[in-house]
């Protein structure tokens, strides 16, 4: 079931607080992958079960994207 606008805003505010420094220097493709990953987690586990550690884990995937083409780099 999709989140309401209020639930979405509340969750995104929480993500922003957890990743404040990382998001300052992020680029579009990283934010897309981050939100897709978090969306998958929400669909599978529900927004109330997503911890700050899971949010950081989703960012760990996104931060390994190459800025020019979005491919994974290690």
N, C-alpha and C positions, 0 to 999 in steps of 0.2 A: 504494500500500500504506500503510495507516495506521501511524502511529508507535507504538512501544511506550510504555508508561507511563514508562519510564526516559528514552527519547528525548524525549518530550513535556516532562517535567520539566526536563531539561537545556536544551532549547531555550527554554522559558519563563523559566528563570533567566537565560539569556543576553539575552533580550528585556528583562527587568526591569533588568539592569545597563546596557543601552544607553539605556533610556528612564526611568531612575530618577526624575528630576525631573518629567518629563512625566506619568508615571503617578500621581504623588502628587496632582495636581490634575485628574485625568481623571474623567469620569463614565461610567456604564454603557454608554451607546450608543457612545461613543468606543472603549471596550475591545472591544465586540462587533465593530465595524467593523475595528479593528486586527487582531483574531484571525482574522476572516474573510479579510482581505487576506493575512495571513501564511499562512493555510491554503491559499489559492489558489497562492501562490508555492511553498510546499512541495510541493503536488501537481504543479506544473509542473516545478520545478527540483530538488527534493530538499532536505532540511533542511541537508545539508552544503554546499550552494551559496548559502545565504541569508547575505548579508553584513550587517554592522552598518549600512551605508549603505542597504541595501534595507529593513531594519527601520525606520530613520528615515524613509524614503520612505513606508512604509505608515502611519506615525504622521502624516506631513504631510497625508495624506488625512483621517484620523480627526479631527485637531484642527480641521478646518473644519466640523464638524457643529454645528448649533445645539443647545444643551442641552435645549431644551423639546420638540423634535419629531424631532430627528435629521436634519433636512434639511440639505443642503449650504449653506454660506454662504461668501462670498468677501471 
